[in-house]
Amino acid sequence: MSKRLERLLKIFHTVKYLKFKQVYYRGYYKFRKPKHVECEAPGSLLWRWSGPLLNKQSLLSSSSVKFLNQEGAVNSPSDWNCTSKPKLWLYNLHYFDDLSSKDAAQRCSLHHEFIQKWIEQNPPCNGNGWEPYPISLRLVNWVKWCSVQPEVPPSYLKSMLEQANVLTQQLEYHILGNHLFANAKALTFVGAYLDGGNSVELLERGISILNAELKEQFLADGAHFELSPMYHEILLWDLLELIDLAKTSNKPQLIGCLPHWTLIAEKALFWLSSMVHPDGEVSFFNDAAIGIAMQPRQIFEYAQRLELNYETVAEQLVTNKSSGYSRVSFTNYSAIFDHANVGPDYLPGHAHADTLSFELSIGEQRVFVNSGTSLYGTSKERVRQRQTAAHNTVSVLDLDSSQVWSGFRVAKRAYAYLVEAISKPEKVLLSASHDGYLQLSPKVKHARKLVCSPDSFVIVDELSKAANACFHLHLHPNIDVIKVSEFELKIEMNSEALCSIVSSEPIAVKDSTWHPEFGKTIANKKIEIAFDSGNLRTEIKHIKRDS
């Protein structure tokens, strides 16, 4: 097959899942650009934001900034759209997250300087700052910050209203998902804060979109439907801030939404608790990294402050059937198993080819980890981090369970099916399969069974037909590997034994990398177990909790 035909097929198998709305608005926005409409400066209402301000400091001085572990400078108007910086870094520059950061009050004059600089150096409808997602995040930060200032220059209020009106002309219906939710949250915050102009219309439009998207985006088990623990944190935090906004602003339109929003938030809190490792941070399924969203601990504390009633994981086995993740918890270890689809078919942009992968912690130490996410964009490294081999699962014929390509594309994709989830005293059985390799010749289905007991974790992989396959198993950078024999490894940390790995096929240990944060790459070890019989049994045994 020629490369041109292969690419055309990838495009076809990507776009065929899109909603008509996405295709329509992609074309509509290509030809209809937003227009800036000058307006009079509105007033503002007198409520004060009192929610937690927990972002990391990112504005270091009048010209020095730091985002995604990378420093930069803003010395001239062109620096807001610097071509040498990654797109995501530039987006962060325009978010103004420092306004909602720890000790933000100590940098009030610096914030004034940056806001004025942004207004002067970013003419309407030009550059990254006027794209809908940066507008959305910036407006929320500006509203929260302005609400606690003793005096707000009219130029700030004027700019906020004009930005919101530009946003209404480019709501992200071509993307949907978390982007459209962020758009709606921004309109709601601006509409609840400004007094005058079309602020009431902005509020009502924001609430309308939010209620429709909450129904669409949060599943019955509480998961955000893009199935990224990181984006789940982001959207859940957004929802908690909206609940806080309703209580703080006392707007009748928002107060009426509280019962529904609270119920969704409480389910989402439980789901988050099932996806958190004992070290307190989220698991790495699909696009996920530490340091982008608020920490789970901070999210739970905020929920308690808002007096939400929610449950956390207490059972030996928790199976989130709507989203497709199960958690196994014993005294010595906990594991999270992915038997999920890639996400909504029309929005798999943050999906990885990680079906039937798992992560496992012993005590509070992560031991077996998926590789994480350190960057966006369209580089080879971005694609590699999304591929099957970067996760604790099986690749067949060196192919991926789902055809991830470019930065945020998926063509043919795996559909997973949970076969059984059984919890008995001191034993858990989980079994699932997926059809992602049915695209091959010969067509192959992958089934995985987990047999879990207090000190053992058995992985049984079965292919419906014999084929060259490989089980990939990634180790946390803190973990050392000692080869006992061709079929057995000893896993240690600080010279203390944590467990052993025994397999029915020879085990190879290779160098790899782990990506716990954006902009961060850490050397680690990776286990590869090749098999061609269609069957593989691997046991993680003698699991010992690090005291």
Secondary structure, DSSP 4 states (H G I P E B T S, - for coil): --HHHHHHHHHHHHHTTS-HHHHHHHHHHHH-----------EE------S---BPP-B-SSSEEEETTEEEE--SGGGGG-TTS-HHHHHHHHH-GGGGBTTGGGGHHHHHHHHHHHHHHS-TT-SGGGSHHHHHHHHHHHHHHHHTSS---HHHHHHHHHHHHHHHTS-STTT-HHHHHHHHHHHHHHHHHEESTTHHHHHHHHHHHHHHHHHHHB-TTS-BTT--HHHHHHHHHHHHHHHHHHHHH--HHHHTTHHHHHHHHHHHHHHHHHTB-TTSSB--SSS--TTSSPPHHHHHHHHHHTT-------SSEEEETTTTEEEEE-SSEEEEEE---SS-TT--TT--S-TT-EEEEETTEEEE---B----SS-HHHHHHHSGGGSSSEEETTB-SS-EETTTEESS---EEEEEEEEETTEEEEEEEE-GGGGSSS---EEEEEEEETTEEEEEEEESS---EEEEEEB-TT-EEEEEETTEEEEEETTEEEEEEEESS--EEEEEEEBSSTT--EEEEEEEEEE-SSEEEEEEES-----
